[in-house]
Amino acid sequence: MAKGKKPARYTVSDGKLVLTLEAAEEGGFTVTSPFVPGLVTEADTLEEAFEMARDADSALREARAKFRRSRTA
C-alpha cells in the first residue's frame, strides 16, 4: 500500500452480520457480505452500511422464500 493511502477494503462486524466495505470511486462504500450470497448495496457511513445490509438481507430472504414457494406450487 502506498504511503498515506487508506485501505480500499474493510471487513467489519456488529456481532450478527459480517460485511465487506469497499471504497467506491464516487465516495462511500460498496457493501457485500461473505456469508450472505447476493447481498450488494451501497452506503456512505458504517451505520448506514449495516442498516442497508439488514434491509438487503431481509429482501433476499423474502425473495428466496417466494421463489421456493412458487417452485412447489
CHARMM internal coordinates of N, CA and C (Angstrom, degrees):
IC EDIT
DIST 1 N 1 CA 1.4487
DIST 1 CA 1 C 1.5212
ANGL 1 N 1 CA 1 C 108.58
DIST 1 C 2 N 1.3015
ANGL 1 CA 1 C 2 N 116.37
DIHE 1 N 1 CA 1 C 2 N 136.68
DIST 2 N 2 CA 1.4554
ANGL 1 C 2 N 2 CA 121.67
DIHE 1 CA 1 C 2 N 2 CA -179.36
DIST 2 CA 2 C 1.5215
ANGL 2 N 2 CA 2 C 110.36
DIHE 1 C 2 N 2 CA 2 C -67.87
DIST 2 C 3 N 1.3088
ANGL 2 CA 2 C 3 N 115.57
DIHE 2 N 2 CA 2 C 3 N 148.01
DIST 3 N 3 CA 1.4601
ANGL 2 C 3 N 3 CA 120.89
DIHE 2 CA 2 C 3 N 3 CA -179.88
DIST 3 CA 3 C 1.5254
ANGL 3 N 3 CA 3 C 110.01
DIHE 2 C 3 N 3 CA 3 C -59.63
DIST 3 C 4 N 1.3494
ANGL 3 CA 3 C 4 N 115.47
DIHE 3 N 3 CA 3 C 4 N 131.14
DIST 4 N 4 CA 1.4485
ANGL 3 C 4 N 4 CA 120.88
DIHE 3 CA 3 C 4 N 4 CA 178.16
DIST 4 CA 4 C 1.5183
ANGL 4 N 4 CA 4 C 114.53
DIHE 3 C 4 N 4 CA 4 C 82.13
DIST 4 C 5 N 1.3214
ANGL 4 CA 4 C 5 N 117.83
DIHE 4 N 4 CA 4 C 5 N -6.50
DIST 5 N 5 CA 1.4625
ANGL 4 C 5 N 5 CA 120.25
DIHE 4 CA 4 C 5 N 5 CA -179.58
DIST 5 CA 5 C 1.5297
ANGL 5 N 5 CA 5 C 109.50
DIHE 4 C 5 N 5 CA 5 C -90.06
DIST 5 C 6 N 1.3307
ANGL 5 CA 5 C 6 N 116.72
DIHE 5 N 5 CA 5 C 6 N 132.56
DIST 6 N 6 CA 1.4597
ANGL 5 C 6 N 6 CA 121.72
DIHE 5 CA 5 C 6 N 6 CA 179.77
DIST 6 CA 6 C 1.5271
ANGL 6 N 6 CA 6 C 109.41
DIHE 5 C 6 N 6 CA 6 C -76.55
DIST 6 C 7 N 1.3456
ANGL 6 CA 6 C 7 N 116.83
DIHE 6 N 6 CA 6 C 7 N 149.51
DIST 7 N 7 CA 1.4699
ANGL 6 C 7 N 7 CA 118.73
DIHE 6 CA 6 C 7 N 7 CA 175.87
DIST 7 CA 7 C 1.5269
ANGL 7 N 7 CA 7 C 109.72
DIHE 6 C 7 N 7 CA 7 C -61.80
DIST 7 C 8 N 1.3076
ANGL 7 CA 7 C 8 N 116.50
DIHE 7 N 7 CA 7 C 8 N 145.05
DIST 8 N 8 CA 1.4617
ANGL 7 C 8 N 8 CA 121.07
DIHE 7 CA 7 C 8 N 8 CA -176.80
DIST 8 CA 8 C 1.5243
ANGL 8 N 8 CA 8 C 112.12
DIHE 7 C 8 N 8 CA 8 C -88.83
DIST 8 C 9 N 1.3438
ANGL 8 CA 8 C 9 N 117.82
DIHE 8 N 8 CA 8 C 9 N -11.30
DIST 9 N 9 CA 1.4585
ANGL 8 C 9 N 9 CA 120.44
DIHE 8 CA 8 C 9 N 9 CA -176.04
DIST 9 CA 9 C 1.5247
ANGL 9 N 9 CA 9 C 109.65
DIHE 8 C 9 N 9 CA 9 C -137.31
DIST 9 C 10 N 1.3476
ANGL 9 CA 9 C 10 N 114.81
DIHE 9 N 9 CA 9 C 10 N 135.15
DIST 10 N 10 CA 1.4611
ANGL 9 C 10 N 10 CA 121.54
DIHE 9 CA 9 C 10 N 10 CA 179.83
DIST 10 CA 10 C 1.5256
ANGL 10 N 10 CA 10 C 108.78
DIHE 9 C 10 N 10 CA 10 C -128.55
DIST 10 C 11 N 1.3166
ANGL 10 CA 10 C 11 N 117.46
DIHE 10 N 10 CA 10 C 11 N 144.12
DIST 11 N 11 CA 1.4578
ANGL 10 C 11 N 11 CA 121.96
DIHE 10 CA 10 C 11 N 11 CA 171.07
DIST 11 CA 11 C 1.5152
ANGL 11 N 11 CA 11 C 106.40
DIHE 10 C 11 N 11 CA 11 C -112.95
DIST 11 C 12 N 1.3310
ANGL 11 CA 11 C 12 N 116.45
DIHE 11 N 11 CA 11 C 12 N 127.20
DIST 12 N 12 CA 1.4574
ANGL 11 C 12 N 12 CA 122.08
DIHE 11 CA 11 C 12 N 12 CA -176.86
DIST 12 CA 12 C 1.5258
ANGL 12 N 12 CA 12 C 110.00
DIHE 11 C 12 N 12 CA 12 C -134.61
DIST 12 C 13 N 1.3299
ANGL 12 CA 12 C 13 N 116.07
DIHE 12 N 12 CA 12 C 13 N 158.44
DIST 13 N 13 CA 1.4574
ANGL 12 C 13 N 13 CA 121.10
DIHE 12 CA 12 C 13 N 13 CA 177.85
DIST 13 CA 13 C 1.5201
ANGL 13 N 13 CA 13 C 109.65
DIHE 12 C 13 N 13 CA 13 C -145.49
DIST 13 C 14 N 1.3272
ANGL 13 CA 13 C 14 N 115.69
DIHE 13 N 13 CA 13 C 14 N 147.27
DIST 14 N 14 CA 1.4550
ANGL 13 C 14 N 14 CA 120.83
DIHE 13 CA 13 C 14 N 14 CA 173.34
DIST 14 CA 14 C 1.5236
ANGL 14 N 14 CA 14 C 110.51
DIHE 13 C 14 N 14 CA 14 C -106.27
DIST 14 C 15 N 1.3312
ANGL 14 CA 14 C 15 N 116.89
DIHE 14 N 14 CA 14 C 15 N 13.11
DIST 15 N 15 CA 1.4552
ANGL 14 C 15 N 15 CA 122.08
DIHE 14 CA 14 C 15 N 15 CA -178.36
DIST 15 CA 15 C 1.5196
ANGL 15 N 15 CA 15 C 112.71
DIHE 14 C 15 N 15 CA 15 C 94.22
DIST 15 C 16 N 1.3225
ANGL 15 CA 15 C 16 N 117.14
DIHE 15 N 15 CA 15 C 16 N -16.03
DIST 16 N 16 CA 1.4571
ANGL 15 C 16 N 16 CA 121.72
DIHE 15 CA 15 C 16 N 16 CA 179.37
DIST 16 CA 16 C 1.5206
ANGL 16 N 16 CA 16 C 112.13
DIHE 15 C 16 N 16 CA 16 C -121.80
DIST 16 C 17 N 1.3121
ANGL 16 CA 16 C 17 N 115.87
DIHE 16 N 16 CA 16 C 17 N -29.79
DIST 17 N 17 CA 1.4552
ANGL 16 C 17 N 17 CA 121.65
DIHE 16 CA 16 C 17 N 17 CA -174.30
DIST 17 CA 17 C 1.5212
ANGL 17 N 17 CA 17 C 109.08
DIHE 16 C 17 N 17 CA 17 C -134.34
DIST 17 C 18 N 1.3241
ANGL 17 CA 17 C 18 N 116.21
DIHE 17 N 17 CA 17 C 18 N 133.35
DIST 18 N 18 CA 1.4698
ANGL 17 C 18 N 18 CA 121.29
DIHE 17 CA 17 C 18 N 18 CA 177.06
DIST 18 CA 18 C 1.5212
ANGL 18 N 18 CA 18 C 107.05
DIHE 17 C 18 N 18 CA 18 C -105.57
DIST 18 C 19 N 1.3319
ANGL 18 CA 18 C 19 N 115.50
DIHE 18 N 18 CA 18 C 19 N 128.43
DIST 19 N 19 CA 1.4610
ANGL 18 C 19 N 19 CA 120.67
DIHE 18 CA 18 C 19 N 19 CA -178.86
DIST 19 CA 19 C 1.5173
ANGL 19 N 19 CA 19 C 111.02
DIHE 18 C 19 N 19 CA 19 C -124.15
DIST 19 C 20 N 1.3109
ANGL 19 CA 19 C 20 N 115.37
DIHE 19 N 19 CA 19 C 20 N 151.30
DIST 20 N 20 CA 1.4586
ANGL 19 C 20 N 20 CA 122.56
DIHE 19 CA 19 C 20 N 20 CA 169.99
DIST 20 CA 20 C 1.5153
ANGL 20 N 20 CA 20 C 106.58
DIHE 19 C 20 N 20 CA 20 C -113.08
DIST 20 C 21 N 1.3224
ANGL 20 CA 20 C 21 N 115.85
DIHE 20 N 20 CA 20 C 21 N 122.18
DIST 21 N 21 CA 1.4594
ANGL 20 C 21 N 21 CA 121.90
DIHE 20 CA 20 C 21 N 21 CA 178.43
DIST 21 CA 21 C 1.5173
ANGL 21 N 21 CA 21 C 107.71
DIHE 20 C 21 N 21 CA 21 C -108.37
DIST 21 C 22 N 1.3133
ANGL 21 CA 21 C 22 N 115.72
DIHE 21 N 21 CA 21 C 22 N 123.72
DIST 22 N 22 CA 1.4603
ANGL 21 C 22 N 22 CA 120.90
DIHE 21 CA 21 C 22 N 22 CA 178.52
DIST 22 CA 22 C 1.5281
ANGL 22 N 22 CA 22 C 108.19
DIHE 21 C 22 N 22 CA 22 C -115.91
DIST 22 C 23 N 1.3221
ANGL 22 CA 22 C 23 N 116.09
DIHE 22 N 22 CA 22 C 23 N 125.15
DIST 23 N 23 CA 1.4660
ANGL 22 C 23 N 23 CA 120.75
DIHE 22 CA 22 C 23 N 23 CA -178.84
DIST 23 CA 23 C 1.5237
ANGL 23 N 23 CA 23 C 109.85
DIHE 22 C 23 N 23 CA 23 C -57.77
DIST 23 C 24 N 1.3275
ANGL 23 CA 23 C 24 N 116.02
DIHE 23 N 23 CA 23 C 24 N 127.65
DIST 24 N 24 CA 1.4605
ANGL 23 C 24 N 24 CA 121.90
DIHE 23 CA 23 C 24 N 24 CA 178.88
DIST 24 CA 24 C 1.5218
ANGL 24 N 24 CA 24 C 109.11
DIHE 23 C 24 N 24 CA 24 C -91.96
DIST 24 C 25 N 1.3073
ANGL 24 CA 24 C 25 N 117.38
DIHE 24 N 24 CA 24 C 25 N 144.26
DIST 25 N 25 CA 1.4700
ANGL 24 C 25 N 25 CA 121.74
DIHE 24 CA 24 C 25 N 25 CA -179.14
DIST 25 CA 25 C 1.5229
ANGL 25 N 25 CA 25 C 112.35
DIHE 24 C 25 N 25 CA 25 C -57.61
DIST 25 C 26 N 1.3319
ANGL 25 CA 25 C 26 N 116.26
DIHE 25 N 25 CA 25 C 26 N -36.05
DIST 26 N 26 CA 1.4588
ANGL 25 C 26 N 26 CA 120.36
DIHE 25 CA 25 C 26 N 26 CA -177.63
DIST 26 CA 26 C 1.5255
ANGL 26 N 26 CA 26 C 112.44
DIHE 25 C 26 N 26 CA 26 C -84.29
DIST 26 C 27 N 1.3206
ANGL 26 CA 26 C 27 N 116.73
DIHE 26 N 26 CA 26 C 27 N 2.95
DIST 27 N 27 CA 1.4616
ANGL 26 C 27 N 27 CA 121.87
DIHE 26 CA 26 C 27 N 27 CA -178.55
DIST 27 CA 27 C 1.5133
ANGL 27 N 27 CA 27 C 110.72
DIHE 26 C 27 N 27 CA 27 C 106.43
DIST 27 C 28 N 1.2978
ANGL 27 CA 27 C 28 N 116.16
DIHE 27 N 27 CA 27 C 28 N 160.52
DIST 28 N 28 CA 1.4565
ANGL 27 C 28 N 28 CA 119.82
DIHE 27 CA 27 C 28 N 28 CA -178.70
DIST 28 CA 28 C 1.5217
ANGL 28 N 28 CA 28 C 110.84
DIHE 27 C 28 N 28 CA 28 C 74.16
DIST 28 C 29 N 1.3254
ANGL 28 CA 28 C 29 N 114.89
DIHE 28 N 28 CA 28 C 29 N -158.99
DIST 29 N 29 CA 1.4619
ANGL 28 C 29 N 29 CA 120.68
DIHE 28 CA 28 C 29 N 29 CA -174.91
DIST 29 CA 29 C 1.5205
ANGL 29 N 29 CA 29 C 111.56
DIHE 28 C 29 N 29 CA 29 C -137.07
DIST 29 C 30 N 1.3192
ANGL 29 CA 29 C 30 N 115.52
DIHE 29 N 29 CA 29 C 30 N 148.92
DIST 30 N 30 CA 1.4506
ANGL 29 C 30 N 30 CA 122.34
DIHE 29 CA 29 C 30 N 30 CA 164.73
DIST 30 CA 30 C 1.5182
ANGL 30 N 30 CA 30 C 104.68
DIHE 29 C 30 N 30 CA 30 C -92.17
DIST 30 C 31 N 1.3272
ANGL 30 CA 30 C 31 N 116.47
DIHE 30 N 30 CA 30 C 31 N 130.07
DIST 31 N 31 CA 1.4558
ANGL 30 C 31 N 31 CA 122.09
DIHE 30 CA 30 C 31 N 31 CA -173.02
DIST 31 CA 31 C 1.5215
ANGL 31 N 31 CA 31 C 109.85
DIHE 30 C 31 N 31 CA 31 C -114.21
DIST 31 C 32 N 1.3332
ANGL 31 CA 31 C 32 N 116.62
DIHE 31 N 31 CA 31 C 32 N 128.23
DIST 32 N 32 CA 1.4600
ANGL 31 C 32 N 32 CA 122.97
DIHE 31 CA 31 C 32 N 32 CA 174.63
DIST 32 CA 32 C 1.5261
ANGL 32 N 32 CA 32 C 107.74
DIHE 31 C 32 N 32 CA 32 C -134.55
DIST 32 C 33 N 1.3198
ANGL 32 CA 32 C 33 N 116.18
DIHE 32 N 32 CA 32 C 33 N 173.18
DIST 33 N 33 CA 1.4602
ANGL 32 C 33 N 33 CA 120.60
DIHE 32 CA 32 C 33 N 33 CA 176.12
DIST 33 CA 33 C 1.5186
ANGL 33 N 33 CA 33 C 108.65
DIHE 32 C 33 N 33 CA 33 C -135.40
DIST 33 C 34 N 1.3325
ANGL 33 CA 33 C 34 N 117.15
DIHE 33 N 33 CA 33 C 34 N 129.95
DIST 34 N 34 CA 1.4646
ANGL 33 C 34 N 34 CA 119.33
DIHE 33 CA 33 C 34 N 34 CA 179.40
DIST 34 CA 34 C 1.5255
ANGL 34 N 34 CA 34 C 112.58
DIHE 33 C 34 N 34 CA 34 C -68.47
DIST 34 C 35 N 1.3358
ANGL 34 CA 34 C 35 N 117.97
DIHE 34 N 34 CA 34 C 35 N -16.11
DIST 35 N 35 CA 1.4590
ANGL 34 C 35 N 35 CA 121.39
DIHE 34 CA 34 C 35 N 35 CA -177.13
DIST 35 CA 35 C 1.5260
ANGL 35 N 35 CA 35 C 114.11
DIHE 34 C 35 N 35 CA 35 C -109.68
DIST 35 C 36 N 1.3349
ANGL 35 CA 35 C 36 N 116.92
DIHE 35 N 35 CA 35 C 36 N 2.15
DIST 36 N 36 CA 1.4662
ANGL 35 C 36 N 36 CA 121.12
DIHE 35 CA 35 C 36 N 36 CA 177.92
DIST 36 CA 36 C 1.5268
ANGL 36 N 36 CA 36 C 107.57
DIHE 35 C 36 N 36 CA 36 C -128.54
DIST 36 C 37 N 1.3334
ANGL 36 CA 36 C 37 N 116.91
DIHE 36 N 36 CA 36 C 37 N 89.90
DIST 37 N 37 CA 1.4677
ANGL 36 C 37 N 37 CA 120.44
DIHE 36 CA 36 C 37 N 37 CA -179.22
DIST 37 CA 37 C 1.5258
ANGL 37 N 37 CA 37 C 111.11
DIHE 36 C 37 N 37 CA 37 C -56.52
DIST 37 C 38 N 1.3145
ANGL 37 CA 37 C 38 N 116.22
DIHE 37 N 37 CA 37 C 38 N 134.81
DIST 38 N 38 CA 1.4537
ANGL 37 C 38 N 38 CA 121.91
DIHE 37 CA 37 C 38 N 38 CA 177.72
DIST 38 CA 38 C 1.5126
ANGL 38 N 38 CA 38 C 114.91
DIHE 37 C 38 N 38 CA 38 C 89.42
DIST 38 C 39 N 1.3308
ANGL 38 CA 38 C 39 N 117.61
DIHE 38 N 38 CA 38 C 39 N -8.01
DIST 39 N 39 CA 1.4630
ANGL 38 C 39 N 39 CA 119.76
DIHE 38 CA 38 C 39 N 39 CA -179.63
DIST 39 CA 39 C 1.5210
ANGL 39 N 39 CA 39 C 109.10
DIHE 38 C 39 N 39 CA 39 C -78.16
DIST 39 C 40 N 1.3134
ANGL 39 CA 39 C 40 N 115.37
DIHE 39 N 39 CA 39 C 40 N 114.70
DIST 40 N 40 CA 1.4706
ANGL 39 C 40 N 40 CA 122.37
DIHE 39 CA 39 C 40 N 40 CA 175.99
DIST 40 CA 40 C 1.5271
ANGL 40 N 40 CA 40 C 106.73
DIHE 39 C 40 N 40 CA 40 C -144.12
DIST 40 C 41 N 1.3192
ANGL 40 CA 40 C 41 N 115.92
DIHE 40 N 40 CA 40 C 41 N 126.90
DIST 41 N 41 CA 1.4583
ANGL 40 C 41 N 41 CA 120.98
DIHE 40 CA 40 C 41 N 41 CA 177.06
DIST 41 CA 41 C 1.5210
ANGL 41 N 41 CA 41 C 108.11
DIHE 40 C 41 N 41 CA 41 C -151.07
DIST 41 C 42 N 1.3108
ANGL 41 CA 41 C 42 N 116.70
DIHE 41 N 41 CA 41 C 42 N -176.91
DIST 42 N 42 CA 1.4671
ANGL 41 C 42 N 42 CA 121.58
DIHE 41 CA 41 C 42 N 42 CA 179.08
DIST 42 CA 42 C 1.5182
ANGL 42 N 42 CA 42 C 109.15
DIHE 41 C 42 N 42 CA 42 C -130.86
DIST 42 C 43 N 1.3299
ANGL 42 CA 42 C 43 N 115.97
DIHE 42 N 42 CA 42 C 43 N 152.48
DIST 43 N 43 CA 1.4638
ANGL 42 C 43 N 43 CA 120.91
DIHE 42 CA 42 C 43 N 43 CA 178.90
DIST 43 CA 43 C 1.5200
ANGL 43 N 43 CA 43 C 109.71
DIHE 42 C 43 N 43 CA 43 C -155.99
DIST 43 C 44 N 1.3238
ANGL 43 CA 43 C 44 N 115.10
DIHE 43 N 43 CA 43 C 44 N 157.79
DIST 44 N 44 CA 1.4620
ANGL 43 C 44 N 44 CA 120.77
DIHE 43 CA 43 C 44 N 44 CA 177.32
DIST 44 CA 44 C 1.5247
ANGL 44 N 44 CA 44 C 112.26
DIHE 43 C 44 N 44 CA 44 C -98.50
DIST 44 C 45 N 1.3369
ANGL 44 CA 44 C 45 N 116.88
DIHE 44 N 44 CA 44 C 45 N -25.14
DIST 45 N 45 CA 1.4634
ANGL 44 C 45 N 45 CA 120.89
DIHE 44 CA 44 C 45 N 45 CA -178.02
DIST 45 CA 45 C 1.5237
ANGL 45 N 45 CA 45 C 109.97
DIHE 44 C 45 N 45 CA 45 C -132.16
DIST 45 C 46 N 1.3155
ANGL 45 CA 45 C 46 N 116.12
DIHE 45 N 45 CA 45 C 46 N 167.01
DIST 46 N 46 CA 1.4660
ANGL 45 C 46 N 46 CA 121.49
DIHE 45 CA 45 C 46 N 46 CA 177.63
DIST 46 CA 46 C 1.5256
ANGL 46 N 46 CA 46 C 110.44
DIHE 45 C 46 N 46 CA 46 C -63.21
DIST 46 C 47 N 1.3119
ANGL 46 CA 46 C 47 N 116.70
DIHE 46 N 46 CA 46 C 47 N -44.34
DIST 47 N 47 CA 1.4683
ANGL 46 C 47 N 47 CA 120.73
DIHE 46 CA 46 C 47 N 47 CA 178.90
DIST 47 CA 47 C 1.5273
ANGL 47 N 47 CA 47 C 110.63
DIHE 46 C 47 N 47 CA 47 C -59.76
DIST 47 C 48 N 1.3092
ANGL 47 CA 47 C 48 N 116.60
DIHE 47 N 47 CA 47 C 48 N -45.62
DIST 48 N 48 CA 1.4625
ANGL 47 C 48 N 48 CA 121.18
DIHE 47 CA 47 C 48 N 48 CA 178.87
DIST 48 CA 48 C 1.5305
ANGL 48 N 48 CA 48 C 110.62
DIHE 47 C 48 N 48 CA 48 C -64.94
DIST 48 C 49 N 1.3223
ANGL 48 CA 48 C 49 N 117.51
DIHE 48 N 48 CA 48 C 49 N -34.52
DIST 49 N 49 CA 1.4722
ANGL 48 C 49 N 49 CA 121.07
DIHE 48 CA 48 C 49 N 49 CA 179.19
DIST 49 CA 49 C 1.5246
ANGL 49 N 49 CA 49 C 110.53
DIHE 48 C 49 N 49 CA 49 C -60.11
DIST 49 C 50 N 1.3278
ANGL 49 CA 49 C 50 N 116.86
DIHE 49 N 49 CA 49 C 50 N -45.50
DIST 50 N 50 CA 1.4658
ANGL 49 C 50 N 50 CA 119.62
DIHE 49 CA 49 C 50 N 50 CA 179.41
DIST 50 CA 50 C 1.5275
ANGL 50 N 50 CA 50 C 111.31
DIHE 49 C 50 N 50 CA 50 C -68.07
DIST 50 C 51 N 1.3220
ANGL 50 CA 50 C 51 N 117.13
DIHE 50 N 50 CA 50 C 51 N -39.72
DIST 51 N 51 CA 1.4606
ANGL 50 C 51 N 51 CA 120.86
DIHE 50 CA 50 C 51 N 51 CA 178.52
DIST 51 CA 51 C 1.5316
ANGL 51 N 51 CA 51 C 110.66
DIHE 50 C 51 N 51 CA 51 C -62.42
DIST 51 C 52 N 1.3208
ANGL 51 CA 51 C 52 N 116.45
DIHE 51 N 51 CA 51 C 52 N -48.67
DIST 52 N 52 CA 1.4653
ANGL 51 C 52 N 52 CA 120.90
DIHE 51 CA 51 C 52 N 52 CA -179.28
DIST 52 CA 52 C 1.5318
ANGL 52 N 52 CA 52 C 110.94
DIHE 51 C 52 N 52 CA 52 C -66.01
DIST 52 C 53 N 1.3291
ANGL 52 CA 52 C 53 N 116.84
DIHE 52 N 52 CA 52 C 53 N -38.35
DIST 53 N 53 CA 1.4699
ANGL 52 C 53 N 53 CA 120.50
DIHE 52 CA 52 C 53 N 53 CA 179.83
DIST 53 CA 53 C 1.5249
ANGL 53 N 53 CA 53 C 111.01
DIHE 52 C 53 N 53 CA 53 C -66.12
DIST 53 C 54 N 1.3285
ANGL 53 CA 53 C 54 N 117.25
DIHE 53 N 53 CA 53 C 54 N -40.41
DIST 54 N 54 CA 1.4768
ANGL 53 C 54 N 54 CA 119.69
DIHE 53 CA 53 C 54 N 54 CA 177.42
DIST 54 CA 54 C 1.5245
ANGL 54 N 54 CA 54 C 110.25
DIHE 53 C 54 N 54 CA 54 C -62.73
DIST 54 C 55 N 1.3313
ANGL 54 CA 54 C 55 N 117.14
DIHE 54 N 54 CA 54 C 55 N -42.47
DIST 55 N 55 CA 1.4670
ANGL 54 C 55 N 55 CA 120.94
DIHE 54 CA 54 C 55 N 55 CA 177.85
DIST 55 CA 55 C 1.5305
ANGL 55 N 55 CA 55 C 111.01
DIHE 54 C 55 N 55 CA 55 C -62.60
DIST 55 C 56 N 1.3278
ANGL 55 CA 55 C 56 N 116.41
DIHE 55 N 55 CA 55 C 56 N -44.18
DIST 56 N 56 CA 1.4668
ANGL 55 C 56 N 56 CA 120.51
DIHE 55 CA 55 C 56 N 56 CA -179.89
DIST 56 CA 56 C 1.5260
ANGL 56 N 56 CA 56 C 110.70
DIHE 55 C 56 N 56 CA 56 C -65.57
DIST 56 C 57 N 1.3296
ANGL 56 CA 56 C 57 N 117.53
DIHE 56 N 56 CA 56 C 57 N -40.81
DIST 57 N 57 CA 1.4619
ANGL 56 C 57 N 57 CA 121.92
DIHE 56 CA 56 C 57 N 57 CA 178.60
DIST 57 CA 57 C 1.5265
ANGL 57 N 57 CA 57 C 109.96
DIHE 56 C 57 N 57 CA 57 C -61.30
DIST 57 C 58 N 1.3101
ANGL 57 CA 57 C 58 N 116.72
DIHE 57 N 57 CA 57 C 58 N -44.51
DIST 58 N 58 CA 1.4635
ANGL 57 C 58 N 58 CA 121.37
DIHE 57 CA 57 C 58 N 58 CA 179.04
DIST 58 CA 58 C 1.5267
ANGL 58 N 58 CA 58 C 110.99
DIHE 57 C 58 N 58 CA 58 C -61.83
DIST 58 C 59 N 1.3213
ANGL 58 CA 58 C 59 N 116.85
DIHE 58 N 58 CA 58 C 59 N -44.26
DIST 59 N 59 CA 1.4675
ANGL 58 C 59 N 59 CA 121.05
DIHE 58 CA 58 C 59 N 59 CA 179.45
DIST 59 CA 59 C 1.5313
ANGL 59 N 59 CA 59 C 111.01
DIHE 58 C 59 N 59 CA 59 C -64.41
DIST 59 C 60 N 1.3202
ANGL 59 CA 59 C 60 N 116.62
DIHE 59 N 59 CA 59 C 60 N -39.75
DIST 60 N 60 CA 1.4660
ANGL 59 C 60 N 60 CA 119.98
DIHE 59 CA 59 C 60 N 60 CA 178.00
DIST 60 CA 60 C 1.5216
ANGL 60 N 60 CA 60 C 111.13
DIHE 59 C 60 N 60 CA 60 C -64.19
DIST 60 C 61 N 1.3322
ANGL 60 CA 60 C 61 N 117.13
DIHE 60 N 60 CA 60 C 61 N -43.03
DIST 61 N 61 CA 1.4747
ANGL 60 C 61 N 61 CA 120.76
DIHE 60 CA 60 C 61 N 61 CA 178.85
DIST 61 CA 61 C 1.5288
ANGL 61 N 61 CA 61 C 110.63
DIHE 60 C 61 N 61 CA 61 C -61.23
DIST 61 C 62 N 1.3270
ANGL 61 CA 61 C 62 N 116.57
DIHE 61 N 61 CA 61 C 62 N -44.68
DIST 62 N 62 CA 1.4653
ANGL 61 C 62 N 62 CA 120.74
DIHE 61 CA 61 C 62 N 62 CA 178.81
DIST 62 CA 62 C 1.5229
ANGL 62 N 62 CA 62 C 111.30
DIHE 61 C 62 N 62 CA 62 C -61.95
DIST 62 C 63 N 1.3208
ANGL 62 CA 62 C 63 N 116.81
DIHE 62 N 62 CA 62 C 63 N -44.65
DIST 63 N 63 CA 1.4678
ANGL 62 C 63 N 63 CA 120.94
DIHE 62 CA 62 C 63 N 63 CA -179.27
DIST 63 CA 63 C 1.5277
ANGL 63 N 63 CA 63 C 111.11
DIHE 62 C 63 N 63 CA 63 C -64.10
DIST 63 C 64 N 1.3262
ANGL 63 CA 63 C 64 N 116.41
DIHE 63 N 63 CA 63 C 64 N -40.81
DIST 64 N 64 CA 1.4736
ANGL 63 C 64 N 64 CA 119.95
DIHE 63 CA 63 C 64 N 64 CA 179.16
DIST 64 CA 64 C 1.5249
ANGL 64 N 64 CA 64 C 110.73
DIHE 63 C 64 N 64 CA 64 C -65.93
DIST 64 C 65 N 1.3321
ANGL 64 CA 64 C 65 N 117.31
DIHE 64 N 64 CA 64 C 65 N -41.38
DIST 65 N 65 CA 1.4598
ANGL 64 C 65 N 65 CA 121.04
DIHE 64 CA 64 C 65 N 65 CA 179.09
DIST 65 CA 65 C 1.5356
ANGL 65 N 65 CA 65 C 110.31
DIHE 64 C 65 N 65 CA 65 C -64.30
DIST 65 C 66 N 1.3252
ANGL 65 CA 65 C 66 N 116.65
DIHE 65 N 65 CA 65 C 66 N -42.61
DIST 66 N 66 CA 1.4697
ANGL 65 C 66 N 66 CA 121.16
DIHE 65 CA 65 C 66 N 66 CA 178.91
DIST 66 CA 66 C 1.5298
ANGL 66 N 66 CA 66 C 109.64
DIHE 65 C 66 N 66 CA 66 C -63.16
DIST 66 C 67 N 1.3118
ANGL 66 CA 66 C 67 N 117.72
DIHE 66 N 66 CA 66 C 67 N -41.74
DIST 67 N 67 CA 1.4579
ANGL 66 C 67 N 67 CA 122.11
DIHE 66 CA 66 C 67 N 67 CA 179.17
DIST 67 CA 67 C 1.5363
ANGL 67 N 67 CA 67 C 110.14
DIHE 66 C 67 N 67 CA 67 C -62.38
DIST 67 C 68 N 1.3420
ANGL 67 CA 67 C 68 N 116.24
DIHE 67 N 67 CA 67 C 68 N -45.17
DIST 68 N 68 CA 1.4792
ANGL 67 C 68 N 68 CA 119.29
DIHE 67 CA 67 C 68 N 68 CA 178.86
DIST 68 CA 68 C 1.5208
ANGL 68 N 68 CA 68 C 111.21
DIHE 67 C 68 N 68 CA 68 C -61.33
DIST 68 C 69 N 1.3350
ANGL 68 CA 68 C 69 N 116.69
DIHE 68 N 68 CA 68 C 69 N -42.24
DIST 69 N 69 CA 1.4656
ANGL 68 C 69 N 69 CA 119.69
DIHE 68 CA 68 C 69 N 69 CA 179.56
DIST 69 CA 69 C 1.5282
ANGL 69 N 69 CA 69 C 111.43
DIHE 68 C 69 N 69 CA 69 C -63.85
DIST 69 C 70 N 1.3329
ANGL 69 CA 69 C 70 N 117.20
DIHE 69 N 69 CA 69 C 70 N -39.04
DIST 70 N 70 CA 1.4615
ANGL 69 C 70 N 70 CA 120.34
DIHE 69 CA 69 C 70 N 70 CA -178.88
DIST 70 CA 70 C 1.5188
ANGL 70 N 70 CA 70 C 111.88
DIHE 69 C 70 N 70 CA 70 C -68.87
DIST 70 C 71 N 1.3152
ANGL 70 CA 70 C 71 N 116.70
DIHE 70 N 70 CA 70 C 71 N -28.07
DIST 71 N 71 CA 1.4717
ANGL 70 C 71 N 71 CA 120.60
DIHE 70 CA 70 C 71 N 71 CA -179.49
DIST 71 CA 71 C 1.5237
ANGL 71 N 71 CA 71 C 111.52
DIHE 70 C 71 N 71 CA 71 C -77.89
DIST 71 C 72 N 1.3298
ANGL 71 CA 71 C 72 N 117.75
DIHE 71 N 71 CA 71 C 72 N -22.92
DIST 72 N 72 CA 1.4678
ANGL 71 C 72 N 72 CA 120.69
DIHE 71 CA 71 C 72 N 72 CA -179.22
DIST 72 CA 72 C 1.5182
ANGL 72 N 72 CA 72 C 111.91
DIHE 71 C 72 N 72 CA 72 C -96.78
DIST 72 C 73 N 1.3199
ANGL 72 CA 72 C 73 N 117.79
DIHE 72 N 72 CA 72 C 73 N -7.61
DIST 73 N 73 CA 1.4765
ANGL 72 C 73 N 73 CA 121.15
DIHE 72 CA 72 C 73 N 73 CA -177.86
DIST 73 CA 73 C 1.5052
ANGL 73 N 73 CA 73 C 111.59
DIHE 72 C 73 N 73 CA 73 C -81.96
END
COOR INIT
IC SEED 1 N 1 CA 1 C
IC BUILD
